[in-house]
Amino acid sequence: MDNAYSQAGVDVTAGYEAVRRMAKHVRKTQRPEVLSQLGGFGAAFALKDFNYQDPVLVSGTDGVGTKLLLAIQAQVYDQIGIDCVAMCVNDILAQGAEPLFFLDYLAVAKNDPAIIEAIVKGVCTGCQEAGAALIGGETAEMPDMYTGDDFDLAGFAVGLADRKTLIQKSDVQAGDILIGLASSGLHSNGYSLVRKVFFKDHDFALDAPLDLLPQAASLGEELLKPTRIYVASLLPLVRTGKIHGLAHITGGGFVENIPRMLPEGLCAQIDRGTWPVLDIFKALAHYGQISEADLYEIFNMGIGMVAAVAPNERDAVLAALEDAGETAYVIGQVVEDDDRAIQIR
């Protein structure tokens, strides 16, 4: 279609093709509560069948950050959407809510239907892992805002919980055990520093192996591992009341995120050596000359989610997580301390 809009650099026909291609992936995420179809002006989701006495909606929004630049460089587009979903639904989970639906926003320089399909396919994979429906979104072609293969991806999720099962800071008590759930790698945080270390301070190739990453076929394979989604394994435990607190370890690492689940006067004592630090963090420390203190303040160090549980629930929670396919470790405890919120020892 050659019209005034296409002369301005916006290919409407390609946009229609992209929607047609993504539809088959979106259908795989649908839940019975979805009342609308792809392409409408708004998306509708029914709540009447949820048997909650005091229902509370919990929302979260996030993006993928500069990890996108590596996906563009590697031309690997079908995983980055998982990261976008994970960043949102793991935050909702940390409040004790079940993710219900997700919306994505994709801004591109040029509308390439195959690339857009791959990106949205990743979003749909993440939604399926989280049990959330992809009920809408926006693909914006903005040739003067972005150039070449550049794109940005962000998302928005809504979850639901009964007020009595919401996770509150006041639920965490001195003596609680801290259980860390293994991450898949870097997840989606710290990539401005990661790119500086590997590609500015050092001229490593994205598609080549790195000596300090013996388990990865290439540096790019390691850096583009999708963020782990913890909904299926943790939500059943949340509903039983066995989880007193949850911290999603994102930007700010251990130092910023674990204290977010603690009430005043309590401190998280983290015991080094209680879980294996992944090779990628050792490589960053080596090549970037990054101190251990900085590592814990920036990265997840191999732990993507931290749960606070009562001592008498420790074994039951660990067993349930193992049955759900998680690798989990006892990494510390909660103690009384008016002077600090976290101690890594």
Solvent accessible surface area in square Angstrom, and as a share of the most:
residue,aa,sasa,rsa
1,M,144,0.64
2,D,123,0.64
3,N,52,0.27
4,A,83,0.64
5,Y,124,0.47
6,S,32,0.21
7,Q,143,0.64
8,A,67,0.52
9,G,37,0.36
10,V,21,0.12
11,D,54,0.28
12,V,37,0.21
13,T,63,0.37
14,A,13,0.10
15,G,17,0.16
16,Y,140,0.53
17,E,51,0.23
18,A,2,0.01
19,V,69,0.40
20,R,157,0.57
21,R,71,0.26
22,M,16,0.07
23,A,23,0.18
24,K,94,0.40
25,H,16,0.07
26,V,9,0.05
27,R,157,0.57
28,K,129,0.55
29,T,8,0.04
30,Q,72,0.32
31,R,45,0.16
32,P,131,0.82
33,E,26,0.12
34,V,24,0.14
35,L,120,0.60
36,S,31,0.20
37,Q,159,0.71
38,L,69,0.34
39,G,72,0.69
40,G,51,0.49
41,F,228,0.95
42,G,57,0.55
43,A,41,0.32
44,A,44,0.34
45,F,29,0.12
46,A,25,0.20
47,L,75,0.37
48,K,172,0.73
49,D,109,0.57
50,F,38,0.16
51,N,151,0.77
52,Y,58,0.22
53,Q,159,0.71
54,D,58,0.30
55,P,77,0.49
56,V,33,0.19
57,L,103,0.51
58,V,21,0.12
59,S,72,0.46
60,G,15,0.15
61,T,97,0.56
62,D,53,0.27
63,G,22,0.21
64,V,2,0.01
65,G,49,0.47
66,T,45,0.26
67,K,0,0.00
68,L,10,0.05
69,L,80,0.40
70,L,3,0.02
71,A,0,0.00
72,I,25,0.13
73,Q,113,0.50
74,A,37,0.29
75,Q,127,0.56
76,V,51,0.30
77,Y,23,0.09
78,D,66,0.34
79,Q,67,0.30
80,I,4,0.02
81,G,0,0.00
82,I,17,0.09
83,D,0,0.00
84,C,0,0.00
85,V,0,0.00
86,A,0,0.00
87,M,4,0.02
88,C,1,0.01
89,V,0,0.00
90,N,0,0.00
91,D,53,0.27
92,I,1,0.01
93,L,0,0.00
94,A,13,0.10
95,Q,87,0.39
96,G,5,0.04
97,A,0,0.00
98,E,27,0.12
99,P,0,0.00
100,L,0,0.00
101,F,32,0.13
102,F,0,0.00
103,L,52,0.26
104,D,15,0.08
105,Y,88,0.33
106,L,1,0.00
107,A,0,0.00
108,V,6,0.04
109,A,8,0.06
110,K,142,0.60
111,N,13,0.07
112,D,55,0.29
113,P,27,0.17
114,A,52,0.41
115,I,43,0.22
116,I,1,0.01
117,E,27,0.12
118,A,25,0.20
119,I,0,0.00
120,V,3,0.02
121,K,90,0.38
122,G,0,0.00
123,V,0,0.00
124,C,3,0.02
125,T,47,0.27
126,G,0,0.00
127,C,0,0.00
128,Q,91,0.40
129,E,86,0.39
130,A,5,0.04
131,G,40,0.38
132,A,1,0.01
133,A,0,0.00
134,L,6,0.03
135,I,13,0.07
136,G,13,0.12
137,G,46,0.44
138,E,92,0.41
139,T,47,0.27
140,A,16,0.12
141,E,22,0.10
142,M,58,0.26
143,P,44,0.27
144,D,147,0.76
145,M,136,0.61
146,Y,47,0.18
147,T,95,0.55
148,G,62,0.59
149,D,81,0.42
150,D,54,0.28
151,F,13,0.05
152,D,60,0.31
153,L,1,0.00
154,A,34,0.26
155,G,4,0.04
156,F,85,0.36
157,A,0,0.00
158,V,13,0.08
159,G,0,0.00
160,L,3,0.01
161,A,3,0.02
162,D,9,0.05
163,R,140,0.51
164,K,149,0.63
165,T,42,0.24
166,L,28,0.14
167,I,17,0.09
168,Q,86,0.38
169,K,106,0.45
170,S,79,0.51
171,D,56,0.29
172,V,2,0.01
173,Q,96,0.42
174,A,48,0.37
175,G,38,0.37
176,D,4,0.02
177,I,27,0.14
178,L,0,0.00
179,I,0,0.00
180,G,0,0.00
181,L,0,0.00
182,A,22,0.17
183,S,11,0.07
184,S,37,0.24
185,G,0,0.00
186,L,4,0.02
187,H,2,0.01
188,S,8,0.05
189,N,29,0.15
190,G,23,0.22
191,Y,7,0.03
192,S,66,0.42
193,L,46,0.23
194,V,0,0.00
195,R,39,0.14
196,K,95,0.40
197,V,2,0.01
198,F,0,0.00
199,F,47,0.20
200,K,139,0.59
201,D,78,0.40
202,H,63,0.28
203,D,141,0.73
204,F,56,0.23
205,A,52,0.41
206,L,14,0.07
207,D,124,0.64
208,A,35,0.27
209,P,101,0.64
210,L,15,0.08
211,D,134,0.69
212,L,68,0.34
213,L,5,0.02
214,P,93,0.59
215,Q,160,0.71
216,A,11,0.09
217,A,76,0.59
218,S,18,0.12
219,L,1,0.00
220,G,5,0.05
221,E,86,0.39
222,E,14,0.06
223,L,0,0.00
224,L,11,0.05
225,K,74,0.31
226,P,35,0.22
227,T,3,0.02
228,R,88,0.32
229,I,17,0.09
230,Y,1,0.00
231,V,6,0.04
232,A,79,0.61
233,S,9,0.06
234,L,0,0.00
235,L,13,0.07
236,P,73,0.46
237,L,10,0.05
238,V,6,0.03
239,R,122,0.44
240,T,85,0.49
241,G,50,0.48
242,K,56,0.24
243,I,9,0.05
244,H,41,0.18
245,G,1,0.01
246,L,7,0.04
247,A,5,0.04
248,H,11,0.05
249,I,1,0.01
250,T,18,0.10
251,G,34,0.33
252,G,15,0.14
253,G,0,0.00
254,F,0,0.00
255,V,53,0.30
256,E,96,0.43
257,N,2,0.01
258,I,0,0.00
259,P,27,0.17
260,R,150,0.55
261,M,12,0.05
262,L,9,0.04
263,P,35,0.22
264,E,176,0.79
265,G,27,0.26
266,L,22,0.11
267,C,0,0.00
268,A,0,0.00
269,Q,28,0.12
270,I,0,0.00
271,D,34,0.17
272,R,103,0.38
273,G,76,0.73
274,T,55,0.32
275,W,11,0.04
276,P,80,0.51
277,V,43,0.25
278,L,55,0.27
279,D,48,0.25
280,I,1,0.01
281,F,1,0.00
282,K,115,0.49
283,A,0,0.00
284,L,0,0.00
285,A,28,0.21
286,H,106,0.47
287,Y,42,0.16
288,G,22,0.21
289,Q,151,0.67
290,I,23,0.12
291,S,59,0.38
292,E,82,0.37
293,A,71,0.55
294,D,63,0.33
295,L,10,0.05
296,Y,7,0.03
297,E,89,0.40
298,I,49,0.25
299,F,2,0.01
300,N,5,0.03
301,M,6,0.03
302,G,3,0.03
303,I,0,0.00
304,G,0,0.00
305,M,0,0.00
306,V,0,0.00
307,A,0,0.00
308,A,0,0.00
309,V,0,0.00
310,A,17,0.13
311,P,79,0.50
312,N,130,0.67
313,E,45,0.20
314,R,97,0.36
315,D,103,0.53
316,A,47,0.37
317,V,0,0.00
318,L,41,0.21
319,A,52,0.41
320,A,36,0.28
321,L,0,0.00
322,E,128,0.58
323,D,128,0.66
324,A,52,0.40
325,G,53,0.51
326,E,12,0.05
327,T,74,0.43
328,A,25,0.20
329,Y,53,0.20
330,V,40,0.23
331,I,0,0.00
332,G,2,0.02
333,Q,43,0.19
334,V,0,0.00
335,V,42,0.24
336,E,136,0.61
337,D,32,0.17
338,D,132,0.68
339,D,136,0.71
340,R,122,0.45
341,A,43,0.33
342,I,30,0.15
343,Q,43,0.19
344,I,37,0.19
345,R,125,0.46
